[in-house]
């Protein structure tokens, strides 16, 4: 246990309204994903989690 109470961060448990809002947001995001669309809310999360960067598109390659 922390020796000093100043080192403790109290995080409230979400109320029922907050839990419903989060659940609905997740359901919208999942529905968009099933349709092959990316939700603005989740944009960038997959790349950040995977540590993957997008490969740039190459129009053409020339040999000089």
mmCIF file of the N, C-alpha and C atoms, coordinates in Angstrom:
data_MODEL
# 
_entry.id   MODEL 
# 
loop_
_atom_site.group_PDB 
_atom_site.id 
_atom_site.type_symbol 
_atom_site.label_atom_id 
_atom_site.label_alt_id 
_atom_site.label_comp_id 
_atom_site.label_asym_id 
_atom_site.label_entity_id 
_atom_site.label_seq_id 
_atom_site.pdbx_PDB_ins_code 
_atom_site.Cartn_x 
_atom_site.Cartn_y 
_atom_site.Cartn_z 
_atom_site.occupancy 
_atom_site.B_iso_or_equiv 
_atom_site.pdbx_formal_charge 
_atom_site.auth_seq_id 
_atom_site.auth_comp_id 
_atom_site.auth_asym_id 
_atom_site.auth_atom_id 
_atom_site.pdbx_PDB_model_num 
ATOM 1   N N  . UNK A 1 1  ? 0.833   -1.181 0.000   1.00 0.00 ? 1  UNK A N  1 
ATOM 2   C CA . UNK A 1 1  ? 0.000   0.000  0.000   1.00 0.00 ? 1  UNK A CA 1 
ATOM 3   C C  . UNK A 1 1  ? 0.878   1.244  0.000   1.00 0.00 ? 1  UNK A C  1 
ATOM 4   N N  . UNK A 1 2  ? 0.390   2.303  -0.570  1.00 0.00 ? 2  UNK A N  1 
ATOM 5   C CA . UNK A 1 2  ? 1.177   3.535  -0.655  1.00 0.00 ? 2  UNK A CA 1 
ATOM 6   C C  . UNK A 1 2  ? 1.373   4.135  0.726   1.00 0.00 ? 2  UNK A C  1 
ATOM 7   N N  . UNK A 1 3  ? 2.583   4.622  0.953   1.00 0.00 ? 3  UNK A N  1 
ATOM 8   C CA . UNK A 1 3  ? 2.875   5.242  2.247   1.00 0.00 ? 3  UNK A CA 1 
ATOM 9   C C  . UNK A 1 3  ? 2.215   6.607  2.368   1.00 0.00 ? 3  UNK A C  1 
ATOM 10  N N  . UNK A 1 4  ? 2.031   7.277  1.247   1.00 0.00 ? 4  UNK A N  1 
ATOM 11  C CA . UNK A 1 4  ? 1.490   8.619  1.248   1.00 0.00 ? 4  UNK A CA 1 
ATOM 12  C C  . UNK A 1 4  ? 0.204   8.629  0.421   1.00 0.00 ? 4  UNK A C  1 
ATOM 13  N N  . UNK A 1 5  ? -0.885  9.108  1.003   1.00 0.00 ? 5  UNK A N  1 
ATOM 14  C CA . UNK A 1 5  ? -2.160  9.128  0.287   1.00 0.00 ? 5  UNK A CA 1 
ATOM 15  C C  . UNK A 1 5  ? -2.124  10.036 -0.937  1.00 0.00 ? 5  UNK A C  1 
ATOM 16  N N  . UNK A 1 6  ? -1.161  10.959 -1.017  1.00 0.00 ? 6  UNK A N  1 
ATOM 17  C CA . UNK A 1 6  ? -1.054  11.840 -2.171  1.00 0.00 ? 6  UNK A CA 1 
ATOM 18  C C  . UNK A 1 6  ? -0.656  11.070 -3.429  1.00 0.00 ? 6  UNK A C  1 
ATOM 19  N N  . UNK A 1 7  ? -0.109  9.864  -3.280  1.00 0.00 ? 7  UNK A N  1 
ATOM 20  C CA . UNK A 1 7  ? 0.331   9.058  -4.413  1.00 0.00 ? 7  UNK A CA 1 
ATOM 21  C C  . UNK A 1 7  ? -0.804  8.223  -5.008  1.00 0.00 ? 7  UNK A C  1 
ATOM 22  N N  . UNK A 1 8  ? -1.982  8.293  -4.417  1.00 0.00 ? 8  UNK A N  1 
ATOM 23  C CA . UNK A 1 8  ? -3.101  7.460  -4.847  1.00 0.00 ? 8  UNK A CA 1 
ATOM 24  C C  . UNK A 1 8  ? -4.005  8.265  -5.780  1.00 0.00 ? 8  UNK A C  1 
ATOM 25  N N  . UNK A 1 9  ? -4.383  7.643  -6.889  1.00 0.00 ? 9  UNK A N  1 
ATOM 26  C CA . UNK A 1 9  ? -5.328  8.262  -7.814  1.00 0.00 ? 9  UNK A CA 1 
ATOM 27  C C  . UNK A 1 9  ? -6.645  7.522  -7.701  1.00 0.00 ? 9  UNK A C  1 
ATOM 28  N N  . UNK A 1 10 ? -7.688  8.228  -7.354  1.00 0.00 ? 10 UNK A N  1 
ATOM 29  C CA . UNK A 1 10 ? -9.007  7.627  -7.217  1.00 0.00 ? 10 UNK A CA 1 
ATOM 30  C C  . UNK A 1 10 ? -9.720  7.745  -8.559  1.00 0.00 ? 10 UNK A C  1 
ATOM 31  N N  . UNK A 1 11 ? -10.167 6.601  -9.071  1.00 0.00 ? 11 UNK A N  1 
ATOM 32  C CA . UNK A 1 11 ? -10.882 6.567  -10.346 1.00 0.00 ? 11 UNK A CA 1 
ATOM 33  C C  . UNK A 1 11 ? -12.296 6.094  -10.066 1.00 0.00 ? 11 UNK A C  1 
ATOM 34  N N  . UNK A 1 12 ? -13.284 6.926  -10.365 1.00 0.00 ? 12 UNK A N  1 
ATOM 35  C CA . UNK A 1 12 ? -14.667 6.521  -10.077 1.00 0.00 ? 12 UNK A CA 1 
ATOM 36  C C  . UNK A 1 12 ? -15.132 5.408  -11.009 1.00 0.00 ? 12 UNK A C  1 
ATOM 37  N N  . UNK A 1 13 ? -15.996 4.565  -10.497 1.00 0.00 ? 13 UNK A N  1 
ATOM 38  C CA . UNK A 1 13 ? -16.608 3.517  -11.303 1.00 0.00 ? 13 UNK A CA 1 
ATOM 39  C C  . UNK A 1 13 ? -17.665 4.183  -12.173 1.00 0.00 ? 13 UNK A C  1 
ATOM 40  N N  . UNK A 1 14 ? -17.677 3.909  -13.473 1.00 0.00 ? 14 UNK A N  1 
ATOM 41  C CA . UNK A 1 14 ? -18.660 4.563  -14.338 1.00 0.00 ? 14 UNK A CA 1 
ATOM 42  C C  . UNK A 1 14 ? -20.083 4.257  -13.890 1.00 0.00 ? 14 UNK A C  1 
ATOM 43  N N  . UNK A 1 15 ? -20.930 5.262  -13.940 1.00 0.00 ? 15 UNK A N  1 
ATOM 44  C CA . UNK A 1 15 ? -22.337 5.069  -13.630 1.00 0.00 ? 15 UNK A CA 1 
ATOM 45  C C  . UNK A 1 15 ? -23.032 4.343  -14.766 1.00 0.00 ? 15 UNK A C  1 
ATOM 46  N N  . UNK A 1 16 ? -24.278 4.002  -14.554 1.00 0.00 ? 16 UNK A N  1 
ATOM 47  C CA . UNK A 1 16 ? -25.024 3.252  -15.564 1.00 0.00 ? 16 UNK A CA 1 
ATOM 48  C C  . UNK A 1 16 ? -25.152 4.035  -16.867 1.00 0.00 ? 16 UNK A C  1 
ATOM 49  N N  . UNK A 1 17 ? -25.371 5.350  -16.787 1.00 0.00 ? 17 UNK A N  1 
ATOM 50  C CA . UNK A 1 17 ? -25.491 6.153  -17.999 1.00 0.00 ? 17 UNK A CA 1 
ATOM 51  C C  . UNK A 1 17 ? -24.179 6.150  -18.787 1.00 0.00 ? 17 UNK A C  1 
ATOM 52  N N  . UNK A 1 18 ? -23.062 6.262  -18.084 1.00 0.00 ? 18 UNK A N  1 
ATOM 53  C CA . UNK A 1 18 ? -21.746 6.251  -18.745 1.00 0.00 ? 18 UNK A CA 1 
ATOM 54  C C  . UNK A 1 18 ? -21.483 4.884  -19.378 1.00 0.00 ? 18 UNK A C  1 
ATOM 55  N N  . UNK A 1 19 ? -21.837 3.823  -18.672 1.00 0.00 ? 19 UNK A N  1 
ATOM 56  C CA . UNK A 1 19 ? -21.642 2.470  -19.207 1.00 0.00 ? 19 UNK A CA 1 
ATOM 57  C C  . UNK A 1 19 ? -22.485 2.269  -20.464 1.00 0.00 ? 19 UNK A C  1 
ATOM 58  N N  . UNK A 1 20 ? -23.732 2.770  -20.458 1.00 0.00 ? 20 UNK A N  1 
ATOM 59  C CA . UNK A 1 20 ? -24.594 2.657  -21.641 1.00 0.00 ? 20 UNK A CA 1 
ATOM 60  C C  . UNK A 1 20 ? -24.003 3.427  -22.819 1.00 0.00 ? 20 UNK A C  1 
ATOM 61  N N  . UNK A 1 21 ? -23.480 4.625  -22.557 1.00 0.00 ? 21 UNK A N  1 
ATOM 62  C CA . UNK A 1 21 ? -22.886 5.443  -23.623 1.00 0.00 ? 21 UNK A CA 1 
ATOM 63  C C  . UNK A 1 21 ? -21.691 4.725  -24.241 1.00 0.00 ? 21 UNK A C  1 
ATOM 64  N N  . UNK A 1 22 ? -20.850 4.133  -23.400 1.00 0.00 ? 22 UNK A N  1 
ATOM 65  C CA . UNK A 1 22 ? -19.672 3.406  -23.885 1.00 0.00 ? 22 UNK A CA 1 
ATOM 66  C C  . UNK A 1 22 ? -20.105 2.183  -24.691 1.00 0.00 ? 22 UNK A C  1 
ATOM 67  N N  . UNK A 1 23 ? -21.095 1.465  -24.187 1.00 0.00 ? 23 UNK A N  1 
ATOM 68  C CA . UNK A 1 23 ? -21.581 0.259  -24.868 1.00 0.00 ? 23 UNK A CA 1 
ATOM 69  C C  . UNK A 1 23 ? -22.139 0.612  -26.256 1.00 0.00 ? 23 UNK A C  1 
ATOM 70  N N  . UNK A 1 24 ? -22.943 1.676  -26.342 1.00 0.00 ? 24 UNK A N  1 
ATOM 71  C CA . UNK A 1 24 ? -23.512 2.084  -27.627 1.00 0.00 ? 24 UNK A CA 1 
ATOM 72  C C  . UNK A 1 24 ? -22.427 2.517  -28.608 1.00 0.00 ? 24 UNK A C  1 
ATOM 73  N N  . UNK A 1 25 ? -21.424 3.217  -28.099 1.00 0.00 ? 25 UNK A N  1 
ATOM 74  C CA . UNK A 1 25 ? -20.317 3.641  -28.947 1.00 0.00 ? 25 UNK A CA 1 
ATOM 75  C C  . UNK A 1 25 ? -19.577 2.424  -29.497 1.00 0.00 ? 25 UNK A C  1 
ATOM 76  N N  . UNK A 1 26 ? -19.337 1.439  -28.659 1.00 0.00 ? 26 UNK A N  1 
ATOM 77  C CA . UNK A 1 26 ? -18.664 0.219  -29.104 1.00 0.00 ? 26 UNK A CA 1 
ATOM 78  C C  . UNK A 1 26 ? -19.490 -0.520 -30.144 1.00 0.00 ? 26 UNK A C  1 
ATOM 79  N N  . UNK A 1 27 ? -20.816 -0.573 -29.933 1.00 0.00 ? 27 UNK A N  1 
ATOM 80  C CA . UNK A 1 27 ? -21.687 -1.253 -30.886 1.00 0.00 ? 27 UNK A CA 1 
ATOM 81  C C  . UNK A 1 27 ? -21.674 -0.552 -32.250 1.00 0.00 ? 27 UNK A C  1 
ATOM 82  N N  . UNK A 1 28 ? -21.677 0.795  -32.252 1.00 0.00 ? 28 UNK A N  1 
ATOM 83  C CA . UNK A 1 28 ? -21.596 1.543  -33.510 1.00 0.00 ? 28 UNK A CA 1 
ATOM 84  C C  . UNK A 1 28 ? -20.279 1.253  -34.222 1.00 0.00 ? 28 UNK A C  1 
ATOM 85  N N  . UNK A 1 29 ? -19.184 1.261  -33.466 1.00 0.00 ? 29 UNK A N  1 
ATOM 86  C CA . UNK A 1 29 ? -17.873 1.004  -34.059 1.00 0.00 ? 29 UNK A CA 1 
ATOM 87  C C  . UNK A 1 29 ? -17.809 -0.393 -34.661 1.00 0.00 ? 29 UNK A C  1 
ATOM 88  N N  . UNK A 1 30 ? -18.362 -1.388 -33.956 1.00 0.00 ? 30 UNK A N  1 
ATOM 89  C CA . UNK A 1 30 ? -18.338 -2.760 -34.448 1.00 0.00 ? 30 UNK A CA 1 
ATOM 90  C C  . UNK A 1 30 ? -19.209 -2.913 -35.691 1.00 0.00 ? 30 UNK A C  1 
ATOM 91  N N  . UNK A 1 31 ? -20.361 -2.240 -35.715 1.00 0.00 ? 31 UNK A N  1 
ATOM 92  C CA . UNK A 1 31 ? -21.243 -2.301 -36.883 1.00 0.00 ? 31 UNK A CA 1 
ATOM 93  C C  . UNK A 1 31 ? -20.545 -1.709 -38.104 1.00 0.00 ? 31 UNK A C  1 
ATOM 94  N N  . UNK A 1 32 ? -19.875 -0.588 -37.930 1.00 0.00 ? 32 UNK A N  1 
ATOM 95  C CA . UNK A 1 32 ? -19.137 0.024  -39.041 1.00 0.00 ? 32 UNK A CA 1 
ATOM 96  C C  . UNK A 1 32 ? -18.041 -0.906 -39.534 1.00 0.00 ? 32 UNK A C  1 
ATOM 97  N N  . UNK A 1 33 ? -17.350 -1.564 -38.591 1.00 0.00 ? 33 UNK A N  1 
ATOM 98  C CA . UNK A 1 33 ? -16.273 -2.486 -38.970 1.00 0.00 ? 33 UNK A CA 1 
ATOM 99  C C  . UNK A 1 33 ? -16.825 -3.660 -39.766 1.00 0.00 ? 33 UNK A C  1 
ATOM 100 N N  . UNK A 1 34 ? -17.996 -4.183 -39.371 1.00 0.00 ? 34 UNK A N  1 
ATOM 101 C CA . UNK A 1 34 ? -18.615 -5.285 -40.114 1.00 0.00 ? 34 UNK A CA 1 
ATOM 102 C C  . UNK A 1 34 ? -18.958 -4.871 -41.544 1.00 0.00 ? 34 UNK A C  1 
ATOM 103 N N  . UNK A 1 35 ? -19.261 -3.590 -41.739 1.00 0.00 ? 35 UNK A N  1 
ATOM 104 C CA . UNK A 1 35 ? -19.579 -3.073 -43.066 1.00 0.00 ? 35 UNK A CA 1 
ATOM 105 C C  . UNK A 1 35 ? -18.325 -2.686 -43.841 1.00 0.00 ? 35 UNK A C  1 
ATOM 106 N N  . UNK A 1 36 ? -17.161 -2.872 -43.231 1.00 0.00 ? 36 UNK A N  1 
ATOM 107 C CA . UNK A 1 36 ? -15.907 -2.565 -43.910 1.00 0.00 ? 36 UNK A CA 1 
ATOM 108 C C  . UNK A 1 36 ? -15.521 -1.104 -43.828 1.00 0.00 ? 36 UNK A C  1 
ATOM 109 N N  . UNK A 1 37 ? -16.163 -0.363 -42.931 1.00 0.00 ? 37 UNK A N  1 
ATOM 110 C CA . UNK A 1 37 ? -15.857 1.057  -42.770 1.00 0.00 ? 37 UNK A CA 1 
ATOM 111 C C  . UNK A 1 37 ? -15.056 1.263  -41.491 1.00 0.00 ? 37 UNK A C  1 
ATOM 112 N N  . UNK A 1 38 ? -14.290 2.331  -41.480 1.00 0.00 ? 38 UNK A N  1 
ATOM 113 C CA . UNK A 1 38 ? -13.509 2.651  -40.292 1.00 0.00 ? 38 UNK A CA 1 
ATOM 114 C C  . UNK A 1 38 ? -14.198 3.785  -39.542 1.00 0.00 ? 38 UNK A C  1 
ATOM 115 N N  . UNK A 1 39 ? -14.434 3.589  -38.262 1.00 0.00 ? 39 UNK A N  1 
ATOM 116 C CA . UNK A 1 39 ? -15.089 4.650  -37.496 1.00 0.00 ? 39 UNK A CA 1 
ATOM 117 C C  . UNK A 1 39 ? -14.067 5.726  -37.154 1.00 0.00 ? 39 UNK A C  1 
ATOM 118 N N  . UNK A 1 40 ? -14.502 6.985  -37.147 1.00 0.00 ? 40 UNK A N  1 
ATOM 119 C CA . UNK A 1 40 ? -13.580 8.072  -36.785 1.00 0.00 ? 40 UNK A CA 1 
ATOM 120 C C  . UNK A 1 40 ? -13.015 7.874  -35.376 1.00 0.00 ? 40 UNK A C  1 
ATOM 121 N N  . UNK A 1 41 ? -13.826 7.268  -34.513 1.00 0.00 ? 41 UNK A N  1 
ATOM 122 C CA . UNK A 1 41 ? -13.408 7.048  -33.134 1.00 0.00 ? 41 UNK A CA 1 
ATOM 123 C C  . UNK A 1 41 ? -12.217 6.095  -33.044 1.00 0.00 ? 41 UNK A C  1 
ATOM 124 N N  . UNK A 1 42 ? -12.178 5.098  -33.912 1.00 0.00 ? 42 UNK A N  1 
ATOM 125 C CA . UNK A 1 42 ? -11.123 4.082  -33.848 1.00 0.00 ? 42 UNK A CA 1 
ATOM 126 C C  . UNK A 1 42 ? -9.969  4.333  -34.803 1.00 0.00 ? 42 UNK A C  1 
ATOM 127 N N  . UNK A 1 43 ? -10.033 5.401  -35.569 1.00 0.00 ? 43 UNK A N  1 
ATOM 128 C CA . UNK A 1 43 ? -8.996  5.667  -36.561 1.00 0.00 ? 43 UNK A CA 1 
ATOM 129 C C  . UNK A 1 43 ? -7.618  5.714  -35.893 1.00 0.00 ? 43 UNK A C  1 
ATOM 130 N N  . UNK A 1 44 ? -6.711  4.911  -36.374 1.00 0.00 ? 44 UNK A N  1 
ATOM 131 C CA . UNK A 1 44 ? -5.349  4.916  -35.861 1.00 0.00 ? 44 UNK A CA 1 
ATOM 132 C C  . UNK A 1 44 ? -5.094  3.958  -34.713 1.00 0.00 ? 44 UNK A C  1 
ATOM 133 N N  . UNK A 1 45 ? -6.153  3.456  -34.077 1.00 0.00 ? 45 UNK A N  1 
ATOM 134 C CA . UNK A 1 45 ? -5.953  2.564  -32.929 1.00 0.00 ? 45 UNK A CA 1 
ATOM 135 C C  . UNK A 1 45 ? -5.293  1.254  -33.342 1.00 0.00 ? 45 UNK A C  1 
ATOM 136 N N  . UNK A 1 46 ? -5.766  0.651  -34.453 1.00 0.00 ? 46 UNK A N  1 
ATOM 137 C CA . UNK A 1 46 ? -5.199  -0.624 -34.883 1.00 0.00 ? 46 UNK A CA 1 
ATOM 138 C C  . UNK A 1 46 ? -3.717  -0.483 -35.213 1.00 0.00 ? 46 UNK A C  1 
ATOM 139 N N  . UNK A 1 47 ? -3.374  0.578  -35.935 1.00 0.00 ? 47 UNK A N  1 
ATOM 140 C CA . UNK A 1 47 ? -1.975  0.787  -36.293 1.00 0.00 ? 47 UNK A CA 1 
ATOM 141 C C  . UNK A 1 47 ? -1.116  1.002  -35.043 1.00 0.00 ? 47 UNK A C  1 
ATOM 142 N N  . UNK A 1 48 ? -1.644  1.749  -34.106 1.00 0.00 ? 48 UNK A N  1 
ATOM 143 C CA . UNK A 1 48 ? -0.889  2.001  -32.875 1.00 0.00 ? 48 UNK A CA 1 
ATOM 144 C C  . UNK A 1 48 ? -0.718  0.720  -32.072 1.00 0.00 ? 48 UNK A C  1 
ATOM 145 N N  . UNK A 1 49 ? -1.762  -0.089 -32.023 1.00 0.00 ? 49 UNK A N  1 
ATOM 146 C CA . UNK A 1 49 ? -1.690  -1.333 -31.260 1.00 0.00 ? 49 UNK A CA 1 
ATOM 147 C C  . UNK A 1 49 ? -0.758  -2.342 -31.920 1.00 0.00 ? 49 UNK A C  1 
ATOM 148 N N  . UNK A 1 50 ? -0.791  -2.393 -33.250 1.00 0.00 ? 50 UNK A N  1 
ATOM 149 C CA . UNK A 1 50 ? 0.048   -3.342 -33.983 1.00 0.00 ? 50 UNK A CA 1 
ATOM 150 C C  . UNK A 1 50 ? 1.477   -2.841 -34.154 1.00 0.00 ? 50 UNK A C  1 
ATOM 151 N N  . UNK A 1 51 ? 1.653   -1.540 -33.999 1.00 0.00 ? 51 UNK A N  1 
ATOM 152 C CA . UNK A 1 51 ? 2.970   -0.963 -34.222 1.00 0.00 ? 51 UNK A CA 1 
ATOM 153 C C  . UNK A 1 51 ? 3.313   -0.922 -35.699 1.00 0.00 ? 51 UNK A C  1 
ATOM 154 N N  . UNK A 1 52 ? 2.290   -1.018 -36.521 1.00 0.00 ? 52 UNK A N  1 
ATOM 155 C CA . UNK A 1 52 ? 2.521   -1.061 -37.970 1.00 0.00 ? 52 UNK A CA 1 
ATOM 156 C C  . UNK A 1 52 ? 2.289   0.305  -38.585 1.00 0.00 ? 52 UNK A C  1 
ATOM 157 N N  . UNK A 1 53 ? 3.159   0.667  -39.475 1.00 0.00 ? 53 UNK A N  1 
ATOM 158 C CA . UNK A 1 53 ? 2.996   1.910  -40.231 1.00 0.00 ? 53 UNK A CA 1 
ATOM 159 C C  . UNK A 1 53 ? 2.495   1.545  -41.614 1.00 0.00 ? 53 UNK A C  1 
ATOM 160 N N  . UNK A 1 54 ? 1.720   2.428  -42.200 1.00 0.00 ? 54 UNK A N  1 
ATOM 161 C CA . UNK A 1 54 ? 1.242   2.171  -43.549 1.00 0.00 ? 54 UNK A CA 1 
ATOM 162 C C  . UNK A 1 54 ? 2.391   2.228  -44.547 1.00 0.00 ? 54 UNK A C  1 
ATOM 163 N N  . UNK A 1 55 ? 2.331   1.328  -45.496 1.00 0.00 ? 55 UNK A N  1 
ATOM 164 C CA . UNK A 1 55 ? 3.319   1.306  -46.560 1.00 0.00 ? 55 UNK A CA 1 
ATOM 165 C C  . UNK A 1 55 ? 2.872   2.329  -47.599 1.00 0.00 ? 55 UNK A C  1 
ATOM 166 N N  . UNK A 1 56 ? 3.757   3.234  -47.987 1.00 0.00 ? 56 UNK A N  1 
ATOM 167 C CA . UNK A 1 56 ? 3.343   4.246  -48.963 1.00 0.00 ? 56 UNK A CA 1 
ATOM 168 C C  . UNK A 1 56 ? 3.040   3.608  -50.311 1.00 0.00 ? 56 UNK A C  1 
ATOM 169 N N  . UNK A 1 57 ? 2.069   4.185  -51.017 1.00 0.00 ? 57 UNK A N  1 
ATOM 170 C CA . UNK A 1 57 ? 1.749   3.698  -52.354 1.00 0.00 ? 57 UNK A CA 1 
ATOM 171 C C  . UNK A 1 57 ? 2.824   4.172  -53.325 1.00 0.00 ? 57 UNK A C  1 
ATOM 172 N N  . UNK A 1 58 ? 3.214   3.301  -54.237 1.00 0.00 ? 58 UNK A N  1 
ATOM 173 C CA . UNK A 1 58 ? 4.239   3.625  -55.226 1.00 0.00 ? 58 UNK A CA 1 
ATOM 174 C C  . UNK A 1 58 ? 3.554   3.732  -56.576 1.00 0.00 ? 58 UNK A C  1 
ATOM 175 N N  . UNK A 1 59 ? 3.657   4.906  -57.202 1.00 0.00 ? 59 UNK A N  1 
ATOM 176 C CA . UNK A 1 59 ? 3.050   5.102  -58.520 1.00 0.00 ? 59 UNK A CA 1 
ATOM 177 C C  . UNK A 1 59 ? 3.859   4.399  -59.608 1.00 0.00 ? 59 UNK A C  1 
ATOM 178 N N  . UNK A 1 60 ? 5.164   4.591  -59.549 1.00 0.00 ? 60 UNK A N  1 
ATOM 179 C CA . UNK A 1 60 ? 6.020   3.951  -60.526 1.00 0.00 ? 60 UNK A CA 1 
ATOM 180 C C  . UNK A 1 60 ? 7.452   3.929  -60.006 1.00 0.00 ? 60 UNK A C  1 
ATOM 181 N N  . UNK A 1 61 ? 8.218   3.011  -60.536 1.00 0.00 ? 61 UNK A N  1 
ATOM 182 C CA . UNK A 1 61 ? 9.618   2.879  -60.155 1.00 0.00 ? 61 UNK A CA 1 
ATOM 183 C C  . UNK A 1 61 ? 10.449  3.095  -61.416 1.00 0.00 ? 61 UNK A C  1 
ATOM 184 N N  . UNK A 1 62 ? 11.448  3.944  -61.308 1.00 0.00 ? 62 UNK A N  1 
ATOM 185 C CA . UNK A 1 62 ? 12.311  4.184  -62.473 1.00 0.00 ? 62 UNK A CA 1 
ATOM 186 C C  . UNK A 1 62 ? 13.749  3.821  -62.101 1.00 0.00 ? 62 UNK A C  1 
ATOM 187 N N  . UNK A 1 63 ? 14.484  3.380  -63.070 1.00 0.00 ? 63 UNK A N  1 
ATOM 188 C CA . UNK A 1 63 ? 15.877  2.997  -62.873 1.00 0.00 ? 63 UNK A CA 1 
ATOM 189 C C  . UNK A 1 63 ? 16.748  4.056  -63.564 1.00 0.00 ? 63 UNK A C  1 
ATOM 190 N N  . UNK A 1 64 ? 17.477  4.797  -62.777 1.00 0.00 ? 64 UNK A N  1 
ATOM 191 C CA . UNK A 1 64 ? 18.323  5.839  -63.377 1.00 0.00 ? 64 UNK A CA 1 
ATOM 192 C C  . UNK A 1 64 ? 19.769  5.438  -63.365 1.00 0.00 ? 64 UNK A C  1 
# 
